C-alpha cells in the first residue's frame, strides 16, 4: 500500500509536544517570567513569533523535575529557511545563563555546515554573524572560545566554549584517539550540550543494511555515548526533515519532538518567497536566456522602487559535472555574442510560445518597451566570466566543499560580491543560506534517470532558495513578504518576492517532483493557471478635454496629535461587544487573523459571555490573556496608545476596554460550559482583533475638509488584473471582463469587474438617456488601487475614528457645461455593510457645503452616496434625484 505523502508527520501524535503545548497554553504557566529579554538584547536578528515559541517550549522542558531523564534529548522540527540556527544561537545563551552550561559540541554531517556555523558564532565581522557585539548578560561581557580538542579543565569566567566538528571527525577522534587526542574519558569530566544540525542524518533506520547506514548508526551511537557520560548532558537536534513514516524513526522520536513548525505554515505566513514552476521542453540556452531576462527584469524593478544593492542570483543545476561545464561554456558564448537584434528576435519568437507564462509575458512586454542595445550591454555586464562561478570541482561532496567556493557562495548578498550565476551539480546543499536566489534552472540531460531521490534533492534545494530576501524598501527592512496585499501588491513588485524554478516538461519527472513537494509541504504554484485581463484607456477618451486637463479630487490630511487618541473609539473600535466564533475542533487556529470560516445559521448557535471587562471577577482571566500577547507589553503599547497610563487603566477604564464584553459564538450541539482554557483562547482572538485595529488606526494622519486635485490622466491608466482560473470564491465574487468598447461614457475598452460591480455599471447605463438630457459629458471612472495613489480620509469628528485611507471603486462624472458633478460610488456586498459602515458615512459627508476645493476655478461639486447593493437596494438613484444632480 502506498504511504500517504502529505501531512504524515503532522497527523501522528507527538506526546511531548502536546504536553508542552497544553502546559504553556494553560492559565498556570506565566509567560511574563519568560520574556527572554537577555536573548533579544544579544541576538542580531529579532526573534520571530515561532522562534520565541520554540525557545519557550525548550524552557518548559528544562524546568520539569524529570528533565534529566525525559528531556535530555529533544528535536526541533522546523521548516527549511525558518531560522533554526537563530534558535540554536539563542538556545546556547539560554543553556549558559539559566542551566549553567559552558561547554557545547556542535555537529553536522558536512564540513560546509560546520564552516557556515563557525561564521555564525565566531566571526563578528561577517554578515552571517548571529549575535550582537559585544554579548552582555547581567552586565557581564560574554566571550565565545573555539575548542580544537577538548574543553579546558579550568575555564575562564563568562566564557562559552564551543567545539564545531563533523560527526565523522568526532567519531574518528573518539573511536581511534591519537596522541593528545579527544577521548570519552575527557568528555566525562564536563557537563556538555550537544547541538546536532541537519539531524535527520543521525536517525535510526534498521531496515537499511548497507555500509553507509551502518556508519550512520555508529555516529548515532557516538552521540548516545557522549550524552550518557553525564546525567546533566543535553542533546538538541534540529532538522527540517523527519521521516516518521518509517516506524523505527517515529518510535525513536515521538517523545523527543519538542517543537514543530511546518514549511507550508512558514510559507503561508509570509516568511518565504513564493515559488512558481515554469516547465518547458526547450533547449538549455533558450531556458537560460528566459531566466536571464526575468532575472534582469527584477533588477530593473528594484531600481525603479529605489531598493539599494538588489542583486538577484541564478542557479543552474545539472546531474552531471560534464554537462554543467558544457552548459556554462555554451551560456557564456551565447551571452558574449548576443546582439540587440538577436534579443528582439528571441523575445518576439517566444511571446506566443510562452503566452501562458505570466512572468515571462510581463518580462517580454517590458523589454520590448526598452532600449534593447542598452539591455544587451547590461546583460553582458552582469553575466560574464567574472560574474559566473562553477562549483563542480567538489564532485559528490557538495557545492560548498571548497573553501573559496564557500566564501563566495556564503556572501552572495554582499554588495561587493560579483557573482550573479552559479553552475552546480544537483546535489543537496545543506548549509547554503543564500537569500537572494531568484531563479533555479534545471538543465535537460539525455538518458537521465528520473527518481524520487532526484526530485527530493531538487525540492530540498528549492526550499532553501525560497528563503526570503529582506531587502530595504522605503527605508525599512522586512523579513516577511510585503507585496501580497495593499496598494503595492502589483505583479511586478511581487516578482521581488518570488522564486521561479525553470524546469523540464517530462510527465514522470513532474509527477515525482510534485510528490517531493508534497512530502516537504512545499507550496509551489504552476505559472500559467490564471487569466490575465487588460483594460486599456480608449483613444477617444484620451482626446477629451476632461482627460487632458481635468481633475479628480481627494482630501488633504494632517497629523493627529497624541491627545486625540484618548479612547478606544479613536482607534475605530466600538467598545461594546466582540463576538468570536468558537468551534472546539479548530482552537489551534489562533495564530491567524481570520480564525473560523464555518457558516452557521443564527438559530444553530448561542452566545456565551467569555469576559465582561466591567466585572472585577473576570480581571484575572483578562490580564492572563493580555499577558500572552507581547503587543500588550506596556512599552510596546505606549507606541500606539500614548494616552494610556497603565495596563489596568487599559483594561478597566470606560475610555478604553472597561465596557467591553467578549462573547463566544458557540454551536448549540456543544453543550458544555466553556473551560478557562477555552475562554483564554477566545480572549486571545479578541485581543488580536483589538491589536489589529489599534495598529491600523494609529497612523497619525486624519482627513480634512480641504479637497485637492489629481490629474485625470494620472489616475486613468491602462491596467491588468490576474485572476486564478480556479477560484474558491462565491459566484458573486468571480471577476470577469465586460466589453465596453462601444460605451463612450466608460474610459476603458473592458470593465474588469465582479458581479456586483457589473450590476452597478449596467444600472448607470440604464440611466444614460435621462442623464443626457441635462449633461453633455458623462463618464464613469473605474478607480483601480493598483494604478493610483490617492484616497479619501474621514474628516468629520465622529465618535469612532477611522484614520486609514479609503478608495471608492467608481466616480460618476456629470458635466452640464456650467457645473461638473463628481459622485463617489462604491458597490458593497451585504456581508460587508456593517463592517464598512464608516466608509458609507465618509461618502455621505462629502457635500459641497461641507468641503472646500483648493486650487479649482471651474464650478466643481463633489458628492458621495450610499453603498450600491444588489438591485440598488439602498436607493442611490433616489438619492441622486434628491440632490438635484439628475436635473
C-alpha positions in Angstrom: 0.0 0.0 0.0 1.3 3.4 -0.9 2.1 5.6 2.1 0.5 9.0 2.5 3.0 11.6 1.4 1.5 14.9 2.6 1.0 15.7 6.2 2.1 12.3 7.6 4.3 13.9 10.3 1.6 16.3 11.4 -1.0 13.6 11.7 1.0 11.4 14.1 0.8 12.1 17.8 3.9 13.6 19.5 3.2 13.3 23.2 5.9 15.6 24.5 5.0 18.3 22.0 1.3 18.1 23.0 2.1 18.1 26.7 4.3 21.2 26.3 1.7 23.0 24.3 -1.1 22.3 26.8 1.0 23.4 29.7 2.2 26.6 28.1 -1.3 27.5 27.0 -2.8 26.8 30.4 -3.7 29.5 32.9 -1.0 28.4 35.3 2.0 29.0 33.0 3.2 32.5 33.5 4.7 33.8 30.2 5.7 37.0 31.8 8.6 35.3 33.5 10.0 34.0 30.2 10.3 37.1 28.1 13.9 36.2 27.4 14.9 39.9 27.3 18.6 39.0 27.6 18.3 36.9 24.4 16.6 39.6 22.4 19.3 42.1 23.5 22.1 39.8 22.4 20.8 38.4 19.1 21.5 40.2 15.9 18.1 39.2 14.4 14.8 39.9 16.1 13.2 36.6 17.1 10.1 35.7 15.1 7.0 34.6 16.9 7.5 30.9 16.2 11.2 31.1 17.2 10.2 32.6 20.5 7.7 29.7 20.9 10.4 27.2 20.2 12.5 28.7 23.0 9.5 28.7 25.3 8.9 25.0 24.7 12.6 24.3 25.4 12.3 26.3 28.6 9.3 24.3 29.6 11.1 21.0 29.2 14.1 22.1 31.2 12.2 23.2 34.3 10.4 19.9 34.7 11.5 17.8 37.6 12.3 14.8 35.3 14.2 16.8 32.7 17.4 14.8 33.1 15.6 11.5 32.3 12.8 12.6 30.0 14.0 15.8 28.2 17.8 15.3 27.8 17.4 14.6 24.0 15.0 16.9 22.1 14.2 17.5 18.4 13.2 20.8 16.8 11.4 20.0 13.5 11.4 23.4 11.8 11.0 24.3 8.1 13.9 24.9 5.8 14.7 28.6 5.9 12.8 29.3 9.2 15.9 30.2 11.1 16.8 27.1 13.0 20.3 28.5 13.5 18.9 31.6 15.2 17.0 29.3 17.6 20.2 27.4 18.2 22.2 30.6 18.9 19.5 31.6 21.4 19.5 28.2 23.0 23.2 28.4 23.6 22.7 31.6 25.6 19.7 30.2 27.4 21.5 27.0 28.4 24.5 29.0 29.6 22.6 31.6 31.5 19.8 29.6 33.0 21.1 26.0 33.0 24.8 26.5 33.7 26.2 25.1 30.5 29.6 26.4 29.4 30.6 23.6 27.1 29.0 22.9 23.7 29.6 20.5 20.8 28.1 21.5 17.5 28.0 18.7 15.0 26.7 18.2 11.4 27.1 15.8 8.6 29.1 18.1 6.3 32.1 20.4 6.5 30.1 23.1 4.8 27.6 23.4 7.6 30.4 23.4 10.2 32.2 26.2 8.3 29.0 28.2 8.0 28.3 27.8 11.7 31.8 29.0 12.6 30.9 32.2 10.7 27.6 32.4 12.6 29.1 32.0 16.1 32.6 33.4 15.9 33.1 35.9 13.1 31.6 39.1 14.4 32.6 40.9 11.1 30.6 38.5 9.0 27.2 39.4 7.6 26.2 35.9 8.8 27.1 36.5 12.5 24.1 35.8 14.7 24.9 37.8 17.9 25.1 41.4 18.9 28.6 42.6 19.6 29.6 42.5 22.4 27.4 39.9 24.1 26.4 41.2 27.6 24.3 39.3 30.1 23.5 40.8 33.6 26.2 43.4 33.0 28.9 40.9 32.2 30.6 40.6 28.8 30.4 37.0 27.5 33.0 35.5 25.2 32.9 32.6 22.8 36.0 30.4 22.6 36.7 27.9 19.8 37.7 24.5 21.0 40.1 22.5 18.9 40.4 19.3 21.0 38.9 19.1 24.5 37.4 21.6 26.9 39.6 23.4 29.5 39.6 21.9 33.0 39.9 25.5 34.4 37.6 27.6 32.2 37.7 31.3 32.2 34.9 33.3 33.7 32.0 34.5 31.5 33.1 32.2 28.6 31.3 29.8 26.4 33.3 27.0 24.8 32.2 25.5 21.5 33.7 22.6 19.6 32.5 22.6 16.0 33.0 19.4 14.1 31.5 17.0 11.6 30.1 13.8 13.1 32.6 11.8 11.0 35.6 13.7 12.5 34.2 13.4 16.1 33.6 9.7 15.6 37.1 9.1 14.4 38.6 11.1 17.2 36.7 9.2 19.9 36.9 5.7 18.5 40.5 5.9 17.4 42.2 8.6 19.6 45.7 9.6 18.7 48.3 11.2 20.9 46.7 14.0 22.9 43.5 13.2 21.1 40.0 13.5 22.4 38.6 10.6 24.5 35.3 9.7 26.1 37.2 10.0 29.5 38.0 13.6 28.6 34.4 14.4 27.9 33.1 12.6 31.0 34.7 15.5 33.1 32.3 18.0 31.7 28.6 19.0 31.5 28.0 19.2 27.8 25.2 20.3 25.5 25.3 18.7 22.0 23.8 20.7 19.2 23.1 18.5 16.2 22.2 20.3 12.9 20.6 18.5 10.0 19.9 15.8 12.5 17.9 13.6 10.1 21.3 12.1 9.1 21.5 10.6 12.6 18.1 8.9 12.6 17.8 5.2 13.2 16.8 3.1 10.1 17.2 -0.6 10.9 15.8 -1.6 7.6 19.0 -0.4 5.8 21.9 -2.7 5.9 24.4 -1.0 3.6 27.8 0.3 4.7 26.7 3.9 4.9 23.7 3.2 7.1 25.9 1.2 9.5 28.3 4.1 9.6 25.4 6.5 10.4 24.3 4.1 13.1 27.7 4.3 14.6 27.5 8.1 14.5 24.3 7.9 16.5 26.0 5.6 19.0 28.7 8.2 19.5 26.2 10.8 20.4 24.3 8.4 22.7 27.6 7.6 24.4 28.5 11.3 24.9 25.1 12.1 26.2 25.2 9.2 28.7 28.5 10.3 30.2 26.7 12.8 32.5 23.1 12.8 33.5 23.0 16.6 33.1 24.1 16.4 29.4 21.7 17.6 26.8 21.3 16.9 23.1 19.3 19.3 21.0 18.6 18.2 17.4 17.5 20.5 14.6 16.1 19.4 11.2 13.5 20.3 8.6 13.2 16.6 7.7 11.9 13.8 9.9 10.8 10.7 8.2 8.2 9.5 10.7 6.6 7.3 8.1 9.3 4.8 9.0 8.2 3.1 12.2 11.7 3.0 13.7 12.2 6.7 13.3 8.8 7.5 14.7 9.2 5.3 17.7 12.5 6.9 18.5 11.4 10.5 18.1 7.7 10.6 19.0 8.6 11.6 22.6 11.6 13.7 21.6 9.9 16.2 19.3 9.6 19.4 21.4 8.6 21.8 18.6 7.3 21.7 15.1 6.9 24.4 12.5 6.0 23.1 9.1 7.1 24.5 5.8 3.6 25.2 4.4 2.8 27.2 7.6 6.1 29.1 7.2 5.3 30.0 3.6 1.6 30.9 4.2 2.6 33.3 7.0 4.8 35.2 4.5 8.3 34.3 5.8 9.4 33.0 2.4 9.4 33.9 -1.2 6.5 32.5 -3.2 7.6 29.7 -5.5 6.4 29.2 -9.1 7.3 26.4 -11.5 8.0 27.2 -15.2 8.2 23.9 -17.2 9.2 23.8 -20.9 10.7 21.4 -23.5 13.2 23.9 -24.8 16.9 23.8 -25.3 19.1 24.8 -22.4 20.2 28.1 -23.9 16.6 29.2 -24.5 15.7 28.3 -21.0 18.7 30.2 -19.6 18.0 33.3 -21.7 14.4 33.4 -20.5 15.7 33.1 -16.9 18.2 36.0 -17.5 15.5 38.2 -18.9 13.3 37.6 -15.9 16.3 38.0 -13.5 17.4 41.3 -15.0 13.7 42.5 -15.1 13.7 42.1 -11.3 16.8 44.1 -11.0 15.2 46.9 -13.0 12.1 46.8 -10.9 14.1 47.1 -7.7 16.0 50.1 -9.2 12.7 51.8 -10.1 11.5 51.2 -6.5 14.7 52.7 -5.0 15.8 49.4 -3.5 19.6 49.6 -3.0 22.0 46.9 -3.9 19.4 44.4 -5.2 21.3 41.6 -6.9 19.1 38.7 -8.0 21.1 35.5 -8.4 20.6 32.4 -10.7 21.5 28.8 -10.0 21.9 26.4 -13.0 21.9 22.8 -11.8 22.7 19.6 -13.5 23.1 15.9 -12.6 26.5 15.6 -14.2 29.6 17.7 -13.8 30.5 17.3 -17.5 27.0 18.6 -18.6 27.3 21.5 -16.2 30.6 22.6 -17.5 29.5 22.4 -21.1 26.3 24.3 -20.4 28.3 27.0 -18.7 30.6 27.3 -21.7 27.6 27.5 -24.1 25.9 30.1 -21.9 28.9 32.4 -21.8 29.3 32.1 -25.5 25.6 32.9 -26.1 25.7 36.0 -23.9 29.0 37.2 -25.3 27.6 37.0 -28.9 24.2 38.4 -28.1 23.1 41.4 -30.1 20.0 43.7 -29.8 18.6 42.2 -33.0 19.1 38.6 -31.6 17.4 39.6 -28.4 14.4 41.2 -30.1 14.0 38.2 -32.4 14.2 35.9 -29.4 11.5 37.8 -27.5 9.2 38.1 -30.5 9.6 34.4 -31.2 8.9 33.4 -27.6 6.0 35.7 -26.9 3.4 33.4 -28.4 5.2 30.3 -27.3 5.2 31.4 -23.7 1.9 33.4 -23.7 0.6 31.3 -20.8 3.5 32.3 -18.5 2.5 35.4 -16.6 6.1 36.1 -15.6 7.8 35.7 -19.0 4.9 37.6 -20.7 5.5 40.6 -18.4 9.2 40.4 -18.9 8.9 40.3 -22.7 6.5 43.2 -22.6 8.9 45.2 -20.5 12.0 44.5 -22.6 10.2 45.3 -25.9 9.5 48.8 -24.4 13.1 49.4 -23.6 16.3 50.2 -25.5 17.5 46.7 -26.4 21.0 47.8 -27.1 21.3 49.1 -23.6 19.6 45.9 -22.3 22.2 43.7 -24.0 25.0 45.8 -22.6 23.6 45.4 -19.1 23.1 41.6 -19.6 26.7 41.3 -20.8 28.0 43.3 -17.9 26.0 41.2 -15.4 26.6 37.8 -16.9 30.1 37.1 -17.9 33.1 35.0 -16.8 33.8 37.4 -13.9 30.3 37.1 -12.5 30.0 33.3 -13.1 31.0 30.6 -10.6 31.3 26.9 -11.3 31.3 24.9 -8.1 31.6 21.4 -9.5 35.2 20.8 -8.6 33.9 19.4 -5.3 32.3 16.5 -7.1 29.9 14.5 -4.9 31.0 16.3 -1.8 28.6 19.2 -2.4 28.8 22.7 -3.7 30.3 24.1 -0.5 33.2 21.7 -0.1 35.8 24.1 -1.5 36.8 26.9 0.9 36.9 29.6 -1.7 33.5 28.5 -3.1 32.2 28.6 0.5 33.3 32.2 1.0 31.9 33.3 -2.4 28.6 31.5 -2.0 28.0 32.3 1.6 28.3 36.1 0.9 26.2 36.4 -2.3 24.0 39.1 -0.7 27.1 41.3 0.0 27.4 44.4 -2.1 31.0 43.6 -3.2 30.2 40.0 -4.2 30.2 40.0 -8.0 28.6 36.6 -8.7 25.2 36.5 -10.5 25.1 32.9 -11.8 26.1 29.6 -10.3 26.7 26.3 -12.1 26.5 23.2 -10.0 25.6 19.6 -10.0 22.2 18.7 -8.5 23.5 18.0 -5.0 21.8 18.6 -1.7 23.2 21.9 -0.4 22.8 21.8 3.3 24.5 24.8 4.9 23.9 27.1 2.0 21.9 30.1 3.3 21.7 32.2 0.2 18.7 34.6 0.4 18.9 36.4 -3.0 18.4 33.3 -5.2 15.5 34.0 -7.5 15.9 31.7 -10.5 16.8 28.0 -10.5 17.3 26.5 -13.9 17.0 22.7 -14.3 19.2 21.5 -17.2 17.9 18.8 -19.6 20.2 15.8 -19.8 20.0 12.9 -22.1 19.1 9.5 -20.7 18.7 10.9 -17.2 17.2 8.7 -14.5 14.2 10.4 -13.0 13.8 9.0 -9.5 12.3 10.2 -6.3 15.8 10.7 -4.8 16.5 13.1 -7.7 13.3 15.2 -7.2 13.6 15.0 -3.4 17.0 16.7 -3.7 15.6 19.3 -6.0 12.7 20.0 -3.7 15.2 20.5 -0.8 17.1 23.0 -3.0 14.0 24.9 -3.9 13.0 25.0 -0.3 16.3 26.6 0.5 16.1 29.0 -2.4 12.7 30.1 -1.2 14.2 31.8 1.9 13.0 35.4 2.0 15.4 38.1 1.0 15.0 41.1 3.4 15.8 43.9 1.1 15.4 47.5 2.2 12.3 49.2 0.7 11.2 52.8 1.7 13.9 52.8 4.3 12.7 49.6 6.0 13.9 46.1 6.0 11.2 43.4 6.3 11.5 39.7 7.0 8.1 38.8 5.5 6.6 39.4 2.1 5.3 42.9 1.8 3.7 42.9 -1.6 1.0 40.3 -1.1 -1.7 42.8 -0.4 -2.3 46.6 -0.5 -1.6 49.3 -3.0 1.9 47.9 -3.7 0.6 44.4 -4.5 1.3 44.6 -8.2 2.6 41.5 -10.1 5.7 43.5 -11.0 6.5 44.1 -7.3 5.7 40.6 -6.4 8.5 39.4 -8.7 10.9 40.7 -6.0 9.4 38.1 -3.6 9.0 35.2 -5.9 11.4 32.3 -6.8 11.0 30.7 -10.3 12.0 27.1 -10.9 12.6 26.8 -14.7 12.4 23.0 -15.3 11.9 20.3 -17.8 8.5 19.2 -19.0 8.5 15.4 -18.5 5.4 13.8 -17.1 7.2 11.3 -14.9 9.6 14.0 -13.7 6.8 16.4 -12.9 4.8 13.7 -11.1 7.8 12.8 -8.9 8.6 16.4 -8.3 5.1 17.2 -7.1 5.3 14.2 -4.8 8.6 15.5 -3.4 6.9 18.9 -2.9 4.1 17.3 -1.0 6.4 15.3 1.1 8.1 18.6 2.2 4.8 20.5 2.4 6.5 22.9 -0.1 3.9 25.2 -1.7 4.8 25.5 -5.4 2.5 27.2 -7.9 2.3 26.4 -11.6 2.9 29.6 -13.6 0.1 29.9 -16.1 -3.0 28.7 -14.1 -4.7 32.1 -14.4 -6.4 34.5 -16.7 -4.9 38.0 -17.3 -7.3 40.7 -18.2 -6.2 44.0 -19.6 -8.2 47.2 -19.5 -6.9 49.9 -22.0 -7.8 53.5 -21.9 -9.7 54.3 -25.2 -8.0 56.7 -27.6 -11.3 58.6 -27.9 -11.3 59.3 -24.1 -7.7 60.4 -24.2 -8.7 63.0 -26.8 -11.3 64.6 -24.4 -10.6 67.8 -22.5 -11.5 66.0 -19.4 -8.7 63.6 -19.8 -6.2 66.2 -20.9 -7.0 69.0 -18.4 -9.5 67.6 -15.9 -9.0 66.6 -12.3 -10.4 64.2 -9.7 -10.2 65.1 -6.1 -9.2 63.7 -2.7 -8.9 65.4 0.7 -5.7 66.6 2.4 -4.6 65.0 5.6 -3.0 66.4 8.7 -1.1 65.0 11.6 -3.1 63.8 14.5 -1.8 64.9 18.0 -1.4 62.2 20.6 -4.1 63.9 22.7 -6.6 62.8 20.1 -6.0 59.1 20.8 -7.8 59.5 24.2 -10.2 56.5 24.0 -10.6 53.2 22.2 -13.2 54.7 19.9 -10.4 56.8 18.5 -9.0 53.6 17.1 -12.2 52.7 15.2 -13.3 50.2 17.9 -16.8 50.2 19.2 -16.2 49.1 22.8 -19.5 47.3 23.4 -19.1 43.7 22.3 -16.7 41.5 20.3 -18.2 38.2 19.1 -15.7 35.4 18.4 -16.8 32.4 16.5 -15.9 29.3 18.5 -15.6 25.8 17.3 -14.0 23.3 19.5 -12.3 21.4 16.7 -10.4 24.5 15.5 -8.9 26.0 18.6 -5.4 25.7 17.2 -6.2 28.3 14.5 -5.4 31.2 16.8 -2.2 32.1 15.1 -4.1 33.6 12.2 -6.0 36.8 11.8 -9.0 35.0 10.5 -10.0 32.1 12.7 -13.1 30.3 11.6 -14.8 30.1 8.3 -17.7 27.9 9.1 -21.0 29.5 8.2 -23.9 28.6 10.6 -27.4 29.8 11.0 -28.1 32.1 13.9 -30.7 29.6 15.2 -27.9 27.0 15.5 -25.7 29.0 17.8 -25.8 30.5 21.2 -23.7 33.4 22.6 -21.7 32.7 25.8 -20.2 35.6 27.7 -16.5 34.9 28.0 -15.4 38.0 29.8 -17.1 41.2 31.0 -14.5 43.8 31.4 -16.7 45.7 33.9 -16.8 42.7 36.2 -13.9 42.6 38.6 -14.1 38.8 38.9 -13.1 38.5 35.2 -10.0 40.7 35.6 -7.5 37.8 36.3 -8.6 35.9 33.2 -8.4 39.1 31.1 -5.0 40.0 32.5 -3.7 36.5 31.8 -4.9 36.7 28.2 -3.4 40.1 27.7 0.0 38.9 29.0 0.1 36.2 26.4 0.3 38.7 23.6 3.6 40.6 23.5 2.0 43.6 21.8 0.4 44.4 25.1 3.7 44.8 27.0 3.3 48.3 28.3 6.5 49.6 26.5 5.1 48.4 23.2 1.5 49.6 23.9 2.7 53.1 24.6 4.0 53.4 21.0 0.4 53.1 19.8 -1.6 54.1 22.8 0.2 57.2 24.0 -2.6 58.3 26.4 -2.8 55.0 28.3 -1.2 55.3 31.7 -1.2 51.7 32.8 -2.3 48.2 31.8 -5.0 48.3 34.5 -6.4 51.5 33.1 -6.4 50.0 29.6 -8.5 47.0 30.9 -10.8 48.8 33.3 -11.3 52.4 32.2 -14.6 53.4 30.5 -12.5 55.3 28.0 -10.7 52.1 27.0 -11.9 48.5 27.4 -13.9 48.9 30.6 -17.3 48.5 28.9 -16.2 45.7 26.6 -17.8 42.2 26.5 -16.3 39.3 24.7 -18.7 36.7 23.7 -18.2 33.2 22.1 -20.5 32.2 19.3 -20.9 28.6 20.2 -22.7 25.8 18.2 -25.7 24.6 20.1 -24.5 21.0 19.9 -21.5 22.0 22.1 -23.4 21.6 25.3 -20.5 22.0 27.7 -19.6 25.1 29.7 -16.6 26.8 28.3 -13.5 25.9 30.3 -10.9 28.5 31.5 -8.5 27.2 28.8 -11.1 27.7 26.1 -12.0 31.2 27.4 -8.4 32.1 27.3 -8.1 31.1 23.6 -11.2 33.1 22.7 -9.8 36.1 24.5 -6.6 35.6 22.6 -8.6 36.1 19.4 -10.4 39.1 20.7 -7.2 40.8 21.7 -5.7 40.1 18.3 -8.7 41.8 16.7 -8.2 44.8 19.0 -4.5 44.9 18.3 -5.1 44.9 14.6 -7.4 47.9 14.8 -5.1 49.8 17.1 -2.1 49.4 14.8 -4.2 50.1 11.7 -5.7 53.3 13.0 -2.7 54.8 14.8 -1.4 56.4 11.6 -1.0 60.0 13.0 -2.9 61.4 10.0 -6.6 62.4 9.6 -8.6 63.8 6.8 -9.5 67.5 6.5 -12.4 69.0 4.5 -10.0 70.6 2.0 -10.0 68.6 -1.3 -7.1 68.9 -3.7 -6.9 67.9 -7.4 -5.1 65.0 -9.0 -5.0 64.9 -12.8 -7.3 62.5 -14.5 -4.5 61.3 -16.8 -2.6 60.3 -13.6 -5.4 58.1 -12.4 -7.0 56.7 -15.6 -4.3 54.4 -17.0 -4.1 51.0 -18.6 -4.1 48.2 -16.0 -4.2 44.4 -15.7 -5.8 42.0 -13.3 -4.5 38.5 -12.9 -7.4 36.1 -11.9 -6.9 32.5 -10.9 -8.8 30.2 -13.3 -9.9 28.0 -10.3 -11.5 30.1 -7.5 -13.0 29.1 -4.2 -14.9 32.3 -4.1 -18.6 32.6 -4.4 -20.0 33.3 -7.8 -20.7 36.9 -6.9 -17.0 37.5 -6.3 -15.8 36.0 -9.6 -14.2 38.7 -11.7 -14.9 38.7 -15.4 -14.3 41.2 -18.3 -17.3 43.1 -19.7 -16.7 44.6 -23.2 -17.1 48.4 -23.1 -15.6 49.5 -26.4 -18.8 50.9 -27.7 -19.7 52.7 -24.5 -18.1 56.1 -25.0 -19.0 57.1 -21.4 -16.7 54.4 -20.0 -13.0 55.3 -20.4 -11.8 51.7 -20.8 -12.3 49.1 -23.5 -13.1 46.5 -20.9 -14.7 46.7 -17.4 -12.9 44.1 -15.3 -15.4 43.6 -12.5 -17.2 41.2 -10.3 -20.9 40.5 -10.5 -22.0 43.4 -8.1 -19.7 45.9 -9.8 -21.0 44.8 -13.2 -24.5 45.4 -11.8 -23.7 49.0 -10.9 -22.2 49.6 -14.4 -25.3 48.2 -16.0 -27.6 50.3 -13.8 -25.8 53.5 -14.6 -26.0 52.6 -18.3 -29.8 52.4 -17.8 -29.8 56.0 -16.6 -27.9 57.4 -19.6 -30.9 58.5 -21.6 -32.2 60.6 -18.7 -28.7 61.9 -17.8 -28.0 63.0 -21.4 -31.0 65.4 -21.3 -29.1 67.7 -19.0 -25.4 66.7 -19.2 -23.3 66.8 -22.3 -20.4 64.9 -20.9 -20.9 61.7 -18.8 -18.1 59.4 -17.6 -17.9 56.5 -15.2 -14.3 56.3 -13.9 -13.2 52.9 -12.7 -10.8 53.6 -9.8 -8.1 50.8 -9.6 -5.9 50.8 -6.5 -3.1 49.3 -8.5 -2.7 52.4 -10.6 -3.3 55.4 -8.3 -2.0 56.6 -5.0 -4.8 58.8 -3.7 -7.5 58.1 -1.2 -10.3 59.7 0.8 -9.9 60.1 4.6 -12.6 60.6 7.3 -12.8 64.3 8.2 -15.9 64.6 10.4 -15.4 64.4 14.1 -17.1 61.1 14.7 -17.2 59.3 18.0 -15.4 56.3 16.5 -12.3 57.3 14.4 -11.1 55.6 11.2 -7.8 57.0 10.1 -7.0 54.7 7.3 -7.5 55.9 3.7 -10.3 54.6 1.5 -10.6 54.5 -2.2 -14.1 54.2 -3.7 -14.4 51.9 -6.7 -16.2 54.4 -9.1 -16.6 58.1 -9.7 -19.5 59.2 -11.8 -18.7 62.5 -13.6 -21.5 64.6 -15.0 -20.8 67.9 -16.8 -23.6 70.2 -18.0 -21.2 72.8 -19.3 -21.6 75.1 -16.2 -21.2 72.7 -13.3 -19.3 69.5 -13.1 -20.6 67.0 -10.6 -18.4 64.1 -9.4 -20.1 61.4 -7.4 -18.1 58.8 -5.4 -19.8 55.4 -5.6 -19.0 52.0 -4.0 -20.7 48.6 -4.6 -20.8 46.6 -1.4 -21.9 43.1 -0.7 -24.4 42.6 2.1 -21.9 40.7 4.3 -19.6 43.8 4.4 -22.2 46.5 5.0 -21.9 46.6 8.8 -18.1 46.3 8.8 -17.6 49.1 6.3 -20.4 51.4 7.5 -17.9 54.1 8.4 -16.9 54.3 4.7 -20.5 55.0 3.7 -20.7 57.7 6.4 -17.5 59.2 4.9 -19.0 59.2 1.4 -22.2 60.8 2.6 -20.2 63.5 4.5 -18.9 64.7 1.1 -21.2 67.6 0.2 -20.4 71.0 -1.4 -21.5 72.7 1.8 -19.1 70.6 3.9 -15.9 70.9 1.9 -13.6 73.3 0.2 -11.9 72.6 -3.1 -8.4 74.0 -3.3 -7.0 75.5 -6.5 -10.0 74.9 -8.8 -11.5 77.7 -10.9 -14.2 75.6 -12.5 -17.5 75.1 -10.6 -17.0 71.5 -9.4 -19.3 69.9 -6.9 -18.4 66.7 -5.1 -20.8 64.2 -3.6 -20.8 60.8 -2.1 -23.7 58.4 -2.0 -24.8 55.3 0.0 -23.3 52.0 -0.9 -24.7 50.3 -4.0 -26.2 46.9 -3.1 -27.8 44.3 -5.3 -30.8 45.7 -7.2 -30.0 49.3 -5.9 -31.3 48.2 -2.5 -30.2 51.4 -0.8 -31.7 53.6 -3.5 -28.8 55.6 -4.8 -30.9 56.6 -7.8 -33.4 58.3 -5.5 -30.6 59.9 -3.5 -29.1 61.4 -6.7 -32.6 62.7 -7.6 -32.9 64.5 -4.3 -29.6 66.1 -4.7 -30.9 67.5 -8.0 -27.9 66.0 -9.8 -30.4 64.4 -12.2 -32.0 67.8 -13.0 
